[in-house]
Structure formats: structure tokens, C-alpha cells
Amino acid sequence: MSIEIVDFKSSGAAELLVKSLHSSGFAVLTNHGIEAGVFPEVYKKWEGFFKSDTKSDFLGCESASSGFVPQSVAEVPRSTGVRDIKEFYDYIESGSCPDSLREITASYYATARS
């Protein structure tokens, strides 16, 4: 398994990122323009959400493509046939988001897309 280090601003970044995600599920993205100090705050706030009892109030549905996805419905990779041990939140700008996380998430999302 090879985890690629991808320079976001390189001409082949998109292809290399996809290759790494397909082969390992991971990639290291450099030169992306997001300040390192942003990550700890975003992680801390979302960690609080995942530890809360209110996360189930934001259950996502397939038609909305946003919201909380519990471990019980996480994907099953074809390569292993075993359900992933994770829960996650699909965020889209027009989708649901806890009020306490909306501002920091929208800001991070906008930066990541620029």
C-alpha cells in the first residue's frame, strides 16, 4: 500500500490524489493553503459533536446527502467485506448542520474549496 504525498498546486494533483485514495483510502495533501491552526479548533468542535447525545438529531438520509452517518450504516468496502468502524458527518453548504458548528464548518469548507 502506498500513500501518496500530493502537492495541491501541482499540475497532476487531481490524478495523483484519486490514485492514492483508490489504492489506500488516504493521501497527504501539501501546499493546500489551509492554515495549520485551523485544524485543532475544527477537530475539537466536531469531536464534541460526536461525543454528544444530540448527534442522532442530525441523521442524514440518502436523498439529502448530508448529515450524521452512524457506524451502523457505514460503508462496507468491497476489498474487505467488513463494515468500516467509523461514524461521520457529510457536510454540504445547503444541508443540515448543528448551529454551533455551522460558522466554523462553512469557513473551513470555503477555504478548502478555494
Beta strands, then each sheet from edge to edge (+ up, - down):
strand 1: 5-7
strand 2: 28-30
strand 3: 67-69
strand 4: 88-90
sheet 1: 1+ 2+
sheet 2: 3+ 4-
end
